[in-house]
Amino acid sequence: MEDRKFLASWASFALAAVPGALGSVYATARLAPSLTAIALAEWALLGVLMTVFGSISQLGMKPGYMQAVTDLGPAHRFGALRAGVVLQAMTGALAGLTLALALVVANRYGHWQSVALLPWLPLQCALGNVAMMFHTDLRILGQARVVATLSVVSLPLTIVCLEFVLGLGMDPLAASIATGCVGSAFFVAVRAWRSGILWQPGFDRAFLSRAVSMGLAVMAGLLAKYVADLAVSATFRWGVEAHAAGLYGFAVRTGEPLMALFIGAFQMAWGAHVYGWIAAASDGHVVADYSRRSWWLLPIGIPLGLLIAVVVRALTESPPELLGLLPFVLMILSRTLAFGLASSMGFGQTIERNYQRGMRILLLECATSATLVPGAAILGGAIAAVVVATILPWISVFLLRRHSQRVLLKL
């Protein structure tokens, strides 16, 4: 019975991600032919930069809010939800502004070319943070079908908006960011109306301190992971020749649908059920069993990821040469699957409600990525950097699994 519930949640989150994945494929096929190799690399790097700055600005709110709803009950969550939304809007806008100013400085010194998109970053980061709160609310309530419905409705909206702004002559990357703002604004507006947050009273300031205190270690760990990704993206933007940078940028775009449809949906379903599995068995055997089963992500995800990459390339006018692109696609595929498995292998932290060990493991990955990947690029070129970046995330996966096994022995 529990298996069917988890698979149903996974399928629901995957279905919810389909419109976003299709939108990503459409944007890649539509915009990539008009971008230079450097612009493609900056598109990929911008995604990581926004993730890093967004992670900092979210202050680890997601696990804290899910724990609060679990403890308080759905009927008493509105004060926490409202407080989280307000805080996330403020911190997101500040993060976007800071990122835009940093890229202005980089442009002044000749290290960044895509400047037309910069004015959109504060709005995009603010809306993204608020959307994260509403998405987390739906996730802990098990309402993945609502996310799917909103995603289906937003897909034609974002495509129409993209074509409209491109028709006005907007820069392709700026058009991509502006369209993302429209999609996020639509989701936020609908959820603000339908969630009840506009009508229910309360503003739980105490929740903010509890959530931030609980989530800081989670935020630090995720931030370390994202900074590791940033080190990889920065290496392929500034540490290799332009052709390899373009191949990397295109490979990142081919990996986004797999992340949304398969790995992201798995992580959402895992987060929605892991607290219940832990509560159902004090010895942890239920969550440990599901963690072991998650190794099936590999034999399913590898061919699926390659298939998606082939389809995206086939839909793109004048795509990169296949053999040259393949090593970069395999690297992105490896890093994506490792990211998914790190969630299920680190269940010991959830049992302990202590994320310090995971933070230290991911800090190790961050340090090795920031040194070994650029070093490999300098000494051996782009392919050497690809090999190192492919392997490093799996060290974290196995260290997290070993920690979880030790936690089980203590129960």
PyMOL commands that set and color helices and strands:
alter all, ss='L'
color gray80, all
select helices_A, chain A and resi 2-34+37-58+61-72+74-76+78-108+118-141+144-167+172-194+205-238+242-280+285-315+322-345+347-352+356-380+382-410
alter helices_A, ss='H'
color red, helices_A
deselect
rebuild
show_as cartoon
